[in-house]
Amino acid sequence: MSEILRLRPLAHTDEAELRKFHEQLRADDFEFLQAEGTWDDIIATYEREARGIDLPPGRVRAEFLVAEVADHPVGRTSIRYELNDFLFSLGGHVGYAVAPEFRGRGYAQQILSRSVERLRASGITSVLVTCDETNAASARVIERCGGVLEDVRETCDGPAKRRYWIGADSGFPQSVSTVTTSATGTADP
């Protein structure tokens, strides 16, 4: 197994490395950073979203956390504490990524596991995680973390999305109103 990974809030010292990850993942049509502007603006945006303050339409309370190993960023997670219609259909509670040079080391599984732990600690027992139907590596990570495939849904502008539930022992929630939530997450990949 890989080294121990921890999740933490974005810091001022992360800018160069995380902007590099953002550019690398653009090639995969993945937006690593979901906020724009100066680094101070980006940090302020994530701090507001974590508290659920002044959220733009379509956004829910969410934590954007850096995944690091040995004090070095390797990826990120976005943990949504509520599902709106878009997140219930295609986005899920967790959006995570590992920078290309750190893949294949078990970090994705650790990021997802720790994200699910945070959601469970907040009272969310059924966690929805999605991935592109074409992303076999992500599907394996989700399944290793206990994900049970509910269905595959078509999108209007990209690959279909595989929808997995982690902790959905009593069946799959049928609508956003039946999902156990304790607060509010974001509409990002």
PyMOL commands that set and color helices and strands:
alter all, ss='L'
color gray80, all
select helices_A, chain A and resi 12-26+39-51+85-91+100-102+107-121+136-144+176-178
alter helices_A, ss='H'
color red, helices_A
select strands_A, chain A and resi 5-9+62-69+72-80+94-98+127-132+148-153+161-166
alter strands_A, ss='S'
color yellow, strands_A
deselect
rebuild
show_as cartoon
